[in-house]
Amino acid sequence: MTGVLDAAEARFAPLERDRAVAWWDSQTDASEENERRRAAADLAWSNGLSDGELYDEVSRELQANGARSARGLRLLRDLMLPHQVPERLRARIVELEASVETRFSRHRGVVRGDEVDDTEIKRILRESDDHVERREAWEASKEVGRAVAEDIRELARLRNDAARALGRRDWFALALATDEVDERMLLETLAEVDRVTAGPFALWKSGLDERLASRFRCAVSDLRPWHYADPFFQEVPAEGAVDLDPLFRGSDVVSLARRTFDGIGIEVAPVLERSDLYPRSGKCQHAFCIDIDRAGDIRVLANVVPTHEAAETMLHELGHAAYDLGFDRCLSWTLRTTHLVTTEAAAILFGGLASRREWFEKVLGVSPHEGVELERGLRAVRVAQLLVFARWVLVMNGFERGLYADPDGDLDSLWWDLVVRHQLVRPPDARRAPDWAAKIHIAAAPVYYHTYLYGTIVALQLEQALVAGAGGLVDREEAGRLLGGRLFAPGQSLRWDRLVEAASGTPFSVAALEREVGAA
C-alpha cells in the first residue's frame, strides 16, 4: 500500500464510522436531535472527502503507481470525486437529504381517521376486499410524496449542479461512472431485459387481472393501482401465483433466517443482537443492512411480521450481512467493502430461498408431501417475482433518468407514463400528484435501482454455480465456503464484472434471466 493510501484510510475510517452510527440512530429514532447529528456527521464525512490537495495527490499517485495498489487508489479517487465541489453546495445537499429521510421515517398515513404505518397499509392491500378502504390505504401510502416532492426536485437540481461542476452531464451519469457502471452497457441491458420480459409479463398480468376482477367483482378495465397487493406493484399479489402467508402465521421469522445461515456455516447471531428488527413508532419503516466500521459491526434494521414477504426481506438483509462478515480481514480498509451489484446479488440469492421447496422443507419444516404440493406454485412465485420486479426496475430507472435530465419537468406524468408502459397498470382517473416522490429510494438512494436488477441476474448465475459446485444452497456448508471464498473474501479487490465471472464461472449476461422466465 502507498503512503497516501495509508494516510487517507487512517483519516476516513473514523469519519465513516461516525457517519454510519449517526445514520443508524436517525433511522431507529427519527428525532430532531438525531437528524441534526446525522447531518453533522454526513457533512464531516463530505468535508474530509472534499480535500482537493489529497484528491490531486491520489490522482497523481494513481497515474504513477503499479498494479499492487492501483485498485485501492482508484476506488479512493472515485469515492472522493463527487465531493470535489464547493462546501456550500455539499452542505445544502446533506441538509436536504437528512430532512427528507427524517420525514419519511416519521410519516404515517391516515386510513379512516387512524394513523397507519407501511406494514398496516400493505396488510390492507393484501387482505381487504373493501374498494373504499383499499383506495384510501393506497392514497395514504402516497401522502408523504406531497410532503417531500419539492425538496426531491431541489435535491436533483443540487446534485446536478455538483455533477456539472465536475464535468459530467448530470448526477445520473456521475453516479454510474463513480460506481464502475458503464452507462451504455446499462441502457443495453435494460433494453434486453425489457425485450425478454415484456411478453411473459403481459401474459401473466392478463391472468392476474382476470382473477383480481373476479375477486373485486368489477371489470378488468376498472382495476386501478389500489387493487394490487402493494403501493407500487413491485411485489406479486397472491392471485398472481400462490399465497404463502398462511405458512408463516405464528412463525418466528428471525429464527428461521438465523437457522438458514447456520445451515451453511455462517454465524449471524452477533448481527441480530445488534439489530433493530420489529415495527414501532418513530423508526424507519423499510429495511436495510449497514456495515458500521468495515471491521465486523454489522446491523440490520427491519420491521418483521410473520409473513412470506418479511421472511424474504430478513433473508435478503442477512445476505448483505453475510457478505460483509466474509471479507478477507487482510484487505485494506478501502478494499474491505463490496460493489453494490455483488452485495445485492448475495442478498437476492438468499432472499430467494423463501420461494424454494428445499427451504420450506428443511427450514420452515413443511412435510415432503406438502413440499411436492407446493413445488409448482413456488416455481410460479419465482417467475412472477422476476417478471414483476424487472418491470418495476424499468419504471424506476426510466424515471430517475428523466428526473436528472429535467428536475423541473412534468414528473407526475412521466411517472404514470412509465407505470402504464412497463407495469400495465391504469392510473387513477385525472390523477395529478407527485406519487413518484413516495418512493424513498429516489431521495435517499439515488441512481441505485439498477443494481437490484443486475444483482438479480447475478444471483441467478451464482445459484447455477452453487448447484453445480455444492448441490444447492440450503444446509450445504460447501455452498457457504464457495460463496465465502469466491465472492465475499475478495471485497473490492476486483471490479464487479470480473468478480461475477470469477465467482459464477460465467460473464454477466441477461441470458440467465431469459432462461428463468422462459422467454423465447
Secondary structure, 3 states (H helix, E strand, C coil): CCHHHHHHHHHHHHHHHHHHHHHHHHHHCCCHHHHHHHHHHHHHHHHHHCCHHHHHHHHHHHHHCCHHHHHHHHHHHHHHHHHCCCHHHHHHHHHHHHHHHHHHHHCCEEECCEEECHHHHHHHHHHCCCHHHHHHHHHHHHHHHHHHHHHHHHHHHHHHHHHHHCCCCCHHHHHHHHCCCCHHHHHHHHHHHHHHHHHHHHHHHHHHHHHHHHHHCCCHHHCCHHHCCCCCCCCCCHHHCCCCHHHHCCCCHHHHHHHHHHCCCCCCHHHHHCCECCCCCCCCCCCEEEECCCCCCEEEECCCCCCHHHHHHHHHHHHHHHHHHCCCCCCCCCCCCCCHHHHHHHHHHHHHHHHCHHHHHHHHCCCHHHHHHHHHHHHHHHHHHHHHHHHHHHHHHHHHHHHHHCCCCCHHHHHHHHHHHHHCCCCCCCCCCCHHHHCHHHHHCCCCHHHHHHHHHHHHHHHHHHHHHHCCCCCCHHHHHHHHHHHHCCCCCCCHHHHHHHHHCCCCCCHHHHHHHCCC
